């Protein structure tokens, strides 16, 4: 067991998850800008401000402080060479006892390749090795079918659906809460990743709740 998640995780075929630093502000801002139309229906933070490097620098400075406190870790999903950002994945540990929440979004050009499932599997397994963590949680709006397909494919259990005011344009206000308490076997992950997605996969932003919280 350990107190902090790894700083770097190999995901698949040259893709890695790496803790984001202040120096990544430019690549994060560019990825958000390129995917903004894709993200806006589901992400409350997805506005013009979030496409600015200065904004991301401030946000990542706050994220670094949270990582030091052990309450939140923000990862970038990078292809080989790490010159572009394929997506962003967050671990939030300050909501419920013994629980870590995973949030995510994927660059519009990277959807449909199984990357979100692979990265979520890796972070789920890493989270369950942390001291005192017994549960990994993913939350997403009921209408965000693509986002919900990730925990469903990886064997998470839908434990409840909460009602709250919608925070993004496409949300219904019905928030699905998915949980898992056991590591995900590679065989399960591989089988689900090979399953072809629906033809409309690029029409919805692939994102769980609070994948890139504002500081």
N, C-alpha and C positions, 0 to 999 in steps of 0.2 A: 504494500500500500504506500501511497505517497500523498503529500499535501498540495502539490501543484500539478497541473496537466503538462504534458511535454511541450516544448517550444516548437517542435517540428515533427510532422508525421508524414511518412510516405503513403500516398493514397493509391495511385495506379498509373502506370505507363508514363512516368515522368512528372505527374502531378503531385504536389506536396501541399500540405497545410502548414503554414508557418505563422507564428504570432506576429501580428502587425505592429510596426513601430512608427514613430513620427515621420521617419524618412519615407514611408510608403504613402504619404498623403497624396502625392501627385498621381500615382497609379490608381489609387482608390477613387479619387475624384474623376479621373478619366473614365473608369469603368462604370461609375454611376451615371455619368453624363451620356455615355453610349447606350445605356440600358434604361434611361429615365422613363421613357414612355411605357416600357415593359414593366417597370416597377411601380409606377404611380397608382395603379388601381388597388394595390394591396399594402403598400408601405406608407405609413403616415409621415415618415421623415423624408420621403422622396420628392424633393422640390428643387428649385434652381440653386438654392443656397448649398445643398448637399453636393453639388457638382463643382464647387469651388475648392481649390487646394487649401486655401487658408482655413476654411471651415473644417476640412478633414484633419488638418494639422492640429487644430484646437481639440477636436473630438478625440483624436488618437492620443493626445497628451493626457486627456482625462481617462482614457482606456488604460493607459500605462499605470496610472495611479490606482485604478480599480484592480488591476492584476496584482500589484504590490500588496494590496489589502486582501487579496484572495476572494474577491466577490465577482469578478468578471474577466474573461479572456476573449479577445477578438482575434480570429485567424483569417488570413487570406488564403484562398485556394489558387495556387500558382502553377502554370504549366512549366515545362522544362525551360530553364533560363531565367525565369522569374521577372520577365520584362513586362508582363501584362497580368491582369487579375481576372481569374475565371469565376470568382465568387467570394462571398464573405460569410463566415460562420462564427457564431458567438456562443460562448458558454456563460450562463448567468447562474450564480450560486447564492444570491441574496434574497430569494423569494420565499422558499419553504425549507424547513429543516430536512437535511439528508437528501435534498433534491437539487439536480442541476438541470436547467432548461437549455435546450439547443435552439438557436434561431439561425436562419440562413437566407441568402439570396444568391442567385446565379446570373452571370452575365448573359444577356439575351442571345449571344452567339454560341454559348456553351450549353444551352438547354438540350435535353433529349439524348445525352450521351451517358447517363448513369452516374455522373460525377457527384450530384447531390446525395445520392444513396450511398456511394462509396465513402464520401467524406463524413456523412452523418453516422454511418456504421463505425468508422474509425474514432470519431469523437465520443460516441456512446460508450464504446469499449474503454477508451481512455478515462472517461468520467467515472466509470464504475470501479476503477482502481484507486480512486481518491479516498483518503481517510474519511469515514463517516458518510459517504455518499452511497445510498441504496437504490435511488430512483433517478432515471433520466426522463425528462418531460419535453414534449413538443406541443406548442399551441398554434393553431391556425384557424382562420375563419372557415365556417362550414362551406361557403361558396368557393373557396380556393382549392379546387379539386386537385390541381397539380401539387400543391404543397402537402395536402393530406395524403397523397399517394406515397410520400416518403416514409412516414412512420408506419403506415399500413403495410407497405412492402417489407419493412424490416421487422415486422412482428411486434410492434408496439400495440398496446391495448387502449382502445378509446374508453376512458374511465368516466367521462362526463362531458356535457356540453353546457357552457355557461352563457348567460345572456348579459350583454353590456352594450353601451352605445357604440355604433360603428366609428372607427377611427380613420378609415381610408375609403375612397369613393366606391369601391366594389364590394365592400364588406356588408354582411347581413346583420351583424351584431350577435351572431351565434358562434361562440368560440369553442372549438373542439380541443379537448385536453387529452393528449396521448401520453402513456407512460410505459416504461420498460424497466425491469429490475434485473435482467440477466444479460450477459454479453451476447453479441450477435455472432454466430458462427460464420465463417467465411463461405461455406457451402450455401447457406441460406441467402447471404448477400449476393453471391454470384448468380444464383438462379433467378433472383428477382431483378437484378440489373439487366440480365439478358432479355427480359420481357419487353417487347416493344411498347412504347407509350402511345397514347391517343394522338390522332392526327392534328388535334388542336393544341398540342402541348405548348407551342410557342405563343399562344394567345393569352396565356395566364402567366403572371410572374411567379416564379418558383420561390416562394418565401414563407418562412415561419414567422411568428410574431416576434417583434423586437430584434430582428437579426442584426440591425445596425443602430442601436439606441443612440440618441443624441446626448451629448454630455452637457 
